[in-house]
Amino acid sequence: MSKQIAVVSGASSGIGAEIARTLAPTMSLILLGRSTEKLEQVKSELAGEGHLAFSLDLTDEQLETNVSNFFAENKIDRVDLLINNAGAFVRSAFSETTVETFRQQFETNFFGSVRLTACCLTLLSKTKGSQIINISSTLGIRPVPSTSAYSASKAAMINWSTTLALELSESGVRVNCISPGLVETPIHDFCGTKEADLRKAVDSMQPLGFVGQPKHIAGMVKHLCSEESEWTTGSNFVIDGGISIA
Ligand SMILES: NC(=O)c1ccc[n+]([C@@H]2O[C@H](COP(=O)([O-])OP(=O)(O)OC[C@H]3O[C@@H](n4cnc5c(N)ncnc54)[C@H](OP(=O)(O)O)[C@@H]3O)[C@@H](O)[C@H]2O)c1
């Protein structure tokens, strides 16, 4: 049997790139992101063969047409795994957050995933045992000040995942969510910082004493792709070093 096909959004950076590196030895990947350069860089480092990179903006009006054309041109006739990982983070107090910012956060973090899922739905239903993994955030469950637009968009994702899991269970498609805590990626200013004080402050905020790395999230993705997870659907896995229970 040919390799499973996985679509990973936001694969050009951070968590998505690490998920791609983790899945690449055993699956054929379709890497999505905005930056062609970054996507090609990630692709060039992957193990395995037959991976494809496609740069797109999930907020583009032409998204559905572009994805459909890409699938047709590359003869993609099934999708075994869809990982809705792409996202952007805006930090601002509600009093300073415009409705436009709310719209933009939802367009990328929520509607981007909804629309990409709709593009893949027929192809996902072709294989029994296929699945969708949505990358939300602990802020979607337990928000903190100055994150209202982002947190609301991530809460929507968790809620939507549950409905989707129920609706798709009949066709054998599993849907799960992963909610990471603070993970060191370019989405944060402290990523790769050489400032020891800043680093220490960020680490000390975490109950386990250190911020997460993309491998901690990719590890859960790997687990969800294992046979042992065949009975797991409609769950939200919080991977956060304990911050949401502190
Ligand atoms: N890092 C954390 O602490 C943390 C915690 C909780 C949840 N998350 C979630 O984890 C996911 C991955 O984030 P990350 O930390 O790995 O951040 P990152 O390194 O900044 O990666 C974000 C990815 O999303 C893509 N992206 C952003 N806007 C897009 C758009 N409009 N269309 C298409 N692709 C778009 C980016 O593409 P380009 O780079 O090509 O523009 C990039 O590949 C996000 O959903 C984020 O909300 C992260």
The ligand as an SDF file (V2000), in Angstrom:
LIG
                    3D

 48 52  0  0  0  0  0  0  0  0999 V2000
    4.0880   28.6590   20.1190 N   0  0  0  0  0  0  0  0  0  0  0  0
    3.1680   28.6650   21.0780 C   0  0  0  0  0  0  0  0  0  0  0  0
    3.4370   29.0360   22.2460 O   0  0  0  0  0  0  0  0  0  0  0  0
    1.7680   28.2160   20.7670 C   0  0  0  0  0  0  0  0  0  0  0  0
    0.9200   27.9630   21.8550 C   0  0  0  0  0  0  0  0  0  0  0  0
   -0.3750   27.5550   21.6050 C   0  0  0  0  0  0  0  0  0  0  0  0
   -0.8080   27.3850   20.2990 C   0  0  0  0  0  0  0  0  0  0  0  0
    0.0370   27.6410   19.2640 N   0  0  0  0  0  0  0  0  0  0  0  0
   -0.4760   27.4700   17.9200 C   0  0  0  0  0  0  0  0  0  0  0  0
    0.3700   26.6100   17.2000 O   0  0  0  0  0  0  0  0  0  0  0  0
    0.2540   26.8890   15.8060 C   0  0  0  0  0  0  0  0  0  0  0  0
    1.6510   27.0140   15.2040 C   0  0  0  0  0  0  0  0  0  0  0  0
    2.2640   28.1700   15.7540 O   0  0  0  0  0  0  0  0  0  0  0  0
    3.8380   28.3190   15.9750 P   0  0  0  0  0  0  0  0  0  0  0  0
    4.0360   28.6010   17.4060 O   0  0  0  0  0  0  0  0  0  0  0  0
    4.5560   27.2060   15.3260 O   0  0  0  0  0  0  0  0  0  0  0  0
    4.0710   29.7080   15.2230 O   0  0  0  0  0  0  0  0  0  0  0  0
    4.9580   30.1030   13.9350 P   0  0  0  0  0  0  0  0  0  0  0  0
    6.3160   29.5360   14.0680 O   0  0  0  0  0  0  0  0  0  0  0  0
    4.8160   31.5720   13.8160 O   0  0  0  0  0  0  0  0  0  0  0  0
    4.2100   29.3750   12.7370 O   0  0  0  0  0  0  0  0  0  0  0  0
    2.9610   29.8270   12.2780 C   0  0  0  0  0  0  0  0  0  0  0  0
    2.6810   29.1350   10.9550 C   0  0  0  0  0  0  0  0  0  0  0  0
    1.3760   29.5250   10.4960 O   0  0  0  0  0  0  0  0  0  0  0  0
    1.4950   29.9940    9.1430 C   0  0  0  0  0  0  0  0  0  0  0  0
    0.4910   31.0320    8.8790 N   0  0  0  0  0  0  0  0  0  0  0  0
    0.2190   32.1360    9.6220 C   0  0  0  0  0  0  0  0  0  0  0  0
   -0.7430   32.8680    9.0430 N   0  0  0  0  0  0  0  0  0  0  0  0
   -1.0900   32.2040    7.8900 C   0  0  0  0  0  0  0  0  0  0  0  0
   -2.0100   32.4540    6.8470 C   0  0  0  0  0  0  0  0  0  0  0  0
   -2.7920   33.5480    6.8260 N   0  0  0  0  0  0  0  0  0  0  0  0
   -2.0960   31.5640    5.8310 N   0  0  0  0  0  0  0  0  0  0  0  0
   -1.3170   30.4570    5.8230 C   0  0  0  0  0  0  0  0  0  0  0  0
   -0.4220   30.1590    6.7690 N   0  0  0  0  0  0  0  0  0  0  0  0
   -0.3040   31.0350    7.7980 C   0  0  0  0  0  0  0  0  0  0  0  0
    2.8980   30.5610    9.0580 C   0  0  0  0  0  0  0  0  0  0  0  0
    3.2870   30.6200    7.6950 O   0  0  0  0  0  0  0  0  0  0  0  0
    4.4920   31.5810    7.1870 P   0  0  0  0  0  0  0  0  0  0  0  0
    5.5640   31.5190    8.2320 O   0  0  0  0  0  0  0  0  0  0  0  0
    4.9120   30.9550    5.9010 O   0  0  0  0  0  0  0  0  0  0  0  0
    3.9210   32.9430    7.0410 O   0  0  0  0  0  0  0  0  0  0  0  0
    3.6680   29.5300    9.8660 C   0  0  0  0  0  0  0  0  0  0  0  0
    3.9580   28.3950    9.0890 O   0  0  0  0  0  0  0  0  0  0  0  0
   -0.5800   28.1630   15.7000 C   0  0  0  0  0  0  0  0  0  0  0  0
   -1.9100   27.8510   15.3880 O   0  0  0  0  0  0  0  0  0  0  0  0
   -0.5040   28.7470   17.1010 C   0  0  0  0  0  0  0  0  0  0  0  0
   -1.6240   29.5460   17.4010 O   0  0  0  0  0  0  0  0  0  0  0  0
    1.3130   28.0500   19.4820 C   0  0  0  0  0  0  0  0  0  0  0  0
  1  2  1  0
  2  3  2  0
  2  4  1  0
  4  5  1  0
  4 48  2  0
  5  6  2  0
  6  7  1  0
  7  8  2  0
  8  9  1  0
  8 48  1  0
  9 10  1  0
  9 46  1  0
 10 11  1  0
 11 12  1  0
 11 44  1  0
 12 13  1  0
 13 14  1  0
 14 15  2  0
 14 16  1  0
 14 17  1  0
 17 18  1  0
 18 19  2  0
 18 20  1  0
 18 21  1  0
 21 22  1  0
 22 23  1  0
 23 24  1  0
 23 42  1  0
 24 25  1  0
 25 26  1  0
 25 36  1  0
 26 27  1  0
 26 35  1  0
 27 28  2  0
 28 29  1  0
 29 30  1  0
 29 35  2  0
 30 31  1  0
 30 32  2  0
 32 33  1  0
 33 34  2  0
 34 35  1  0
 36 37  1  0
 36 42  1  0
 37 38  1  0
 38 39  2  0
 38 40  1  0
 38 41  1  0
 42 43  1  0
 44 45  1  0
 44 46  1  0
 46 47  1  0
M  CHG  2   8   1  16  -1
M  END
$$$$
